[in-house]
Amino acid sequence: MASGERQRTCRACGKKFDYPVKDSAATRHHCEDCTAVPAETRKTLERLNSRVTQLENQLRRLSEKPTV
């Protein structure tokens, strides 16, 4: 990874990507693939990705919880 580059997670698809990368269309919040998606669609994808992440975390916590 070059100086100043950091691993980011795309808000729309959840993919990990390096940012900033020279000549890449990626932004701080979206990977190069998702920047090509229309803004309205990307916003919906962000909400869905956020909800899926919440549900995964909730499921993980419930499965780790000791049964009485």
C-alpha positions in Angstrom: 0.0 0.0 0.0 1.4 3.4 -1.0 1.9 6.2 1.5 -1.4 7.7 2.5 -3.5 4.9 1.1 -5.9 3.2 3.5 -8.3 0.3 3.4 -11.8 1.5 3.1 -15.1 -0.3 3.0 -17.7 0.7 0.4 -20.9 1.9 1.9 -23.0 0.5 -1.0 -21.6 -3.0 -1.5 -19.3 -3.6 1.5 -16.2 -4.4 -0.6 -12.8 -3.5 0.8 -10.7 -1.1 -1.4 -7.6 1.0 -1.1 -8.2 4.8 -1.2 -6.8 7.0 -2.6 -5.4 5.3 -5.6 -4.1 7.4 -8.6 -6.5 7.4 -11.6 -9.2 5.4 -9.6 -12.8 6.6 -9.7 -13.2 5.4 -6.1 -14.3 8.0 -3.5 -13.8 8.0 0.3 -17.2 6.2 0.7 -17.6 4.2 -2.5 -15.5 1.7 -4.4 -14.7 2.2 -8.1 -17.6 -0.1 -9.2 -20.2 1.6 -7.1 -19.3 5.1 -8.3 -20.8 4.1 -11.7 -24.1 3.3 -10.1 -26.7 6.1 -10.1 -26.9 8.1 -6.9 -30.5 7.1 -6.0 -29.7 3.4 -6.5 -26.5 3.7 -4.5 -28.4 5.4 -1.6 -30.8 2.4 -1.6 -27.9 0.0 -1.6 -26.3 1.8 1.3 -29.5 1.4 3.4 -29.7 -2.3 2.5 -26.1 -3.0 3.2 -26.4 -1.2 6.5 -29.4 -3.2 7.5 -27.8 -6.5 6.5 -24.8 -5.7 8.6 -27.0 -4.9 11.6 -28.8 -8.2 11.2 -25.5 -10.1 10.9 -24.2 -8.5 14.0 -27.4 -9.2 15.9 -27.4 -12.8 14.8 -23.7 -13.2 15.9 -24.5 -11.7 19.3 -27.5 -14.0 19.8 -25.5 -17.1 18.8 -22.7 -16.1 21.3 -25.2 -15.6 24.1 -25.1 -18.4 26.6 -28.4 -20.3 26.9 -30.0 -20.6 30.3 
